[in-house]
Amino acid sequence: MFSYVIDNQTKLRQLKLKDAKDMFNVIDQSRDYLREWLPWVDTTKKAEDSLSFIDQTIRNAENQRALTLGIFVDKKFAGLVGFNYFDWHNKIAPIGYWLAPQYQGNGIMTASVRSLIDIGFHEIGLNRIEIRAAVQNQKSRSIPERLDFKEEGLIRQGEWLYDHYVDLIMYGKLASEWYRFR
C-alpha cells in the first residue's frame, strides 16, 4: 500500500475499499461543482460505483497500469490525484486530479501534484509527465502553470463533457526540467 506524507495535515495514499463511502459522499456533496469539468460524475450514482472504481484502481496499481492516490486532509478524504496510465515504452504518464471545493485555495492540490511528480520522476523513473486541462478551466490550468510546465499546444475538441466537446491545453514536463525547477 503506497502512501506519501506531504505535511502534518495532508497525505496521499492508495485507496482502500473501505474509502468508497467517504469518497462517494464527497462526490455527491460536490456533484454540481465537479460536473462542470469531469465527465464521470453522472455515472457515479451510489457508493457501489465508488467501490468499483477503487477496486479498479487497486488492480491497475498491482499491474502497473496506473496509480491513483486519495488526497487525505486531517485523515478525511478530500480528492484524487494520479497517473491515469503509464506508457512504459516511452516513460510517459498523464496526471489527473480533482479536489472537493471546501479544500481548495489552500495549496493542497499544488502540493499533491508536486509530490506526485516527484514520485513519477524519482521513484517510478518517468521521463515525461503530461497534464491536460480544458481551456476555460482556469483552476485546473493554474496547477501546471504554477509548477512551470510547458504549454505545448491545443487539443481541439479533446474531451466530451455530457453534451458538448471542450478544447484542452496540453502541458508537459521532462525529468531534466523538473530537476532544474526543484
Disulfide bonds with the S-S distance in Angstrom:
none
